[in-house]
Amino acid sequence: MVKHIILWKLKDGLADPAAVKAGIKSGLEGLKGVVPGLVDIKVRTVGLPSSNADVMLDSTFVDEAALKGYAVHPAHVNVADTKVRPFAQTRLCLDFEE
């Protein structure tokens, strides 16, 4: 299995950060059953006050090839282009084998 973890810091001054977070969560979690090789996907939008990220994606793929397919899958690209990238200031990624 391959884990794909993303942390985002949202842009300052968003009119409704809670709505942005909800859109990211619903969009990305909605990819389960759509993208081949995606085993599990969870988005966390509420962290403790000690956090310095706003949103976390925790996803699992059957293998690295499935992760590469996810990156270019039209459904994922649509969510990224409409619900994530316009609102994200910073993105950090860690991919690893489990």
C-alpha positions as CSV (number, residue, x, y, z in Angstrom):
1,M,0.0,0.0,0.0
2,V,1.0,3.6,-0.6
3,K,0.1,6.5,1.6
4,H,-0.4,10.0,0.2
5,I,-0.6,12.7,2.9
6,I,-1.1,16.3,2.0
7,L,-1.2,19.4,4.3
8,W,-2.6,22.7,3.1
9,K,-2.5,26.1,4.6
10,L,-5.4,28.2,3.2
11,K,-5.0,31.7,1.8
12,D,-5.5,34.5,4.3
13,G,-8.7,36.6,4.0
14,L,-11.0,33.9,2.6
15,A,-14.6,35.1,2.9
16,D,-15.8,31.8,4.3
17,P,-13.0,29.4,5.3
18,A,-15.4,26.9,6.7
19,A,-17.2,26.6,3.4
20,V,-13.9,26.2,1.6
21,K,-12.9,23.4,4.0
22,A,-16.2,21.7,3.5
23,G,-15.9,21.8,-0.2
24,I,-12.4,20.3,-0.1
25,K,-13.6,17.6,2.2
26,S,-16.6,16.6,0.2
27,G,-14.8,16.9,-3.2
28,L,-11.8,14.8,-2.3
29,E,-13.7,12.2,-0.2
30,G,-16.2,11.9,-3.1
31,L,-13.4,10.4,-5.2
32,K,-13.6,7.1,-3.3
33,G,-15.0,4.5,-5.7
34,V,-14.3,6.8,-8.6
35,V,-10.5,6.6,-8.9
36,P,-9.1,3.1,-9.6
37,G,-6.7,1.9,-6.9
38,L,-7.9,4.4,-4.3
39,V,-8.4,2.3,-1.2
40,D,-9.3,5.0,1.4
41,I,-9.4,8.8,1.5
42,K,-10.1,11.1,4.5
43,V,-9.9,14.8,4.9
44,R,-9.4,16.5,8.3
45,T,-10.5,20.1,8.6
46,V,-10.4,20.6,12.4
47,G,-7.1,20.6,14.1
48,L,-6.0,21.4,17.6
49,P,-4.8,25.0,18.3
50,S,-1.2,23.8,18.1
51,S,-1.7,23.1,14.4
52,N,-0.2,25.2,11.6
53,A,-2.0,23.6,8.7
54,D,-5.7,24.1,7.9
55,V,-6.6,20.9,6.0
56,M,-5.1,17.4,5.8
57,L,-5.6,14.7,3.2
58,D,-4.9,11.1,4.3
59,S,-5.3,8.7,1.4
60,T,-4.2,5.1,0.7
61,F,-3.6,3.5,-2.7
62,V,-2.9,-0.1,-3.8
63,D,0.4,0.9,-5.2
64,E,2.5,3.7,-6.6
65,A,1.0,3.3,-10.1
66,A,-2.5,3.9,-8.6
67,L,-1.2,7.1,-7.0
68,K,0.2,8.3,-10.3
69,G,-3.1,7.5,-12.0
70,Y,-5.0,9.5,-9.3
71,A,-2.8,12.6,-10.0
72,V,-4.0,12.8,-13.5
73,H,-7.5,11.3,-13.2
74,P,-10.1,13.8,-14.5
75,A,-12.3,13.6,-11.4
76,H,-9.3,14.4,-9.2
77,V,-8.0,17.1,-11.4
78,N,-11.5,18.8,-11.4
79,V,-11.6,18.7,-7.6
80,A,-8.1,20.0,-7.3
81,D,-8.7,22.8,-9.8
82,T,-12.0,24.0,-8.4
83,K,-12.0,23.2,-4.7
84,V,-8.4,23.1,-3.6
85,R,-5.9,25.1,-5.7
86,P,-7.8,28.4,-5.8
87,F,-7.8,28.5,-2.0
88,A,-4.5,27.0,-1.0
89,Q,-1.5,29.1,-0.1
90,T,0.9,26.3,0.8
91,R,0.9,22.5,0.0
92,L,3.2,19.9,1.6
93,C,3.1,16.3,0.5
94,L,4.6,13.0,1.9
95,D,4.1,9.8,-0.1
96,F,5.4,6.5,1.4
97,E,5.0,2.8,1.2
98,E,3.2,1.1,4.1
